[in-house]
Amino acid sequence: MKKLIICSLLVIVTACANSPSITDNDNVKAIPKGYEAVSVCHSGEATEKKEIEQLALAECPVGSGNVHPWDFNWFMNDCPLTKRKRITFLCTQ
């Protein structure tokens, strides 16, 4: 019974940890002049594209109406181990 409880807790914690989150833009491809960029850490298996895009758009400056993928990185990107993939979006109108 104790093992079942521990396994259940680990599954719950892991599931929560896989929600996409905003991160920094360090080491991304040069951002074009006049654009803002937003980076999101995610787990590709547990996250839908639309969810990631909505999170990025919410972090864009006021007046932005869309985001476009700009850079993708899965190594040395300050994302936690449970969501190692980072995608950077350009905020556009």
C-alpha positions in Angstrom: 0.0 0.0 0.0 2.8 2.4 0.9 4.4 1.8 -2.5 1.2 2.5 -4.3 0.8 5.9 -2.5 4.4 6.8 -3.3 4.0 5.9 -7.0 0.7 7.8 -7.2 2.4 10.9 -5.7 5.3 10.7 -8.2 2.9 10.4 -11.1 0.9 13.5 -9.9 4.1 15.6 -9.4 5.5 14.5 -12.7 2.3 15.4 -14.5 2.2 18.9 -13.0 5.9 19.4 -13.8 5.2 18.9 -17.5 3.0 22.0 -18.0 4.7 24.4 -20.4 6.4 27.4 -18.8 8.1 30.7 -19.8 11.9 30.8 -19.7 14.6 33.1 -20.8 15.8 33.8 -24.3 19.5 33.0 -23.7 21.4 31.3 -26.5 18.6 31.7 -29.1 19.1 32.6 -32.8 19.5 36.3 -33.2 16.1 38.0 -32.8 15.3 40.3 -35.8 15.3 44.0 -35.0 11.9 45.4 -34.0 10.6 42.0 -32.7 10.0 40.7 -29.2 10.6 37.0 -28.5 9.1 34.7 -25.9 10.6 31.3 -25.1 8.6 28.3 -23.6 9.9 25.1 -22.0 7.8 22.1 -22.7 7.6 18.3 -22.9 6.8 17.4 -26.5 4.9 14.3 -25.5 2.6 15.9 -22.9 1.9 19.3 -24.5 -0.2 20.3 -27.5 1.1 23.0 -29.9 -1.9 25.2 -29.3 -1.3 25.3 -25.6 2.3 26.4 -26.1 1.4 29.1 -28.6 -1.3 30.5 -26.3 1.1 30.7 -23.4 3.7 32.5 -25.6 1.1 34.9 -26.9 0.0 35.8 -23.4 3.6 36.8 -22.6 4.0 38.9 -25.8 3.7 42.7 -25.6 0.2 44.3 -25.7 -1.0 44.6 -29.3 0.6 41.3 -30.4 -2.0 39.1 -32.1 0.1 36.1 -33.2 3.3 34.2 -32.5 5.6 32.5 -35.1 8.1 29.8 -34.2 11.6 31.2 -34.5 14.1 28.9 -32.7 14.1 25.4 -31.1 16.6 24.1 -28.6 16.8 21.1 -26.4 20.3 21.4 -25.0 21.7 23.9 -22.4 18.5 26.0 -22.4 17.7 26.4 -18.6 14.6 24.2 -18.9 13.9 21.6 -16.2 14.6 17.9 -17.0 10.9 17.1 -17.2 10.4 19.6 -20.1 13.8 19.9 -21.9 12.5 21.3 -25.1 12.5 25.0 -25.6 10.8 26.8 -28.4 11.2 30.5 -29.0 8.4 32.5 -30.8 8.5 35.9 -32.4 5.6 38.1 -31.3 3.8 39.7 -34.3 0.7 41.8 -34.9 
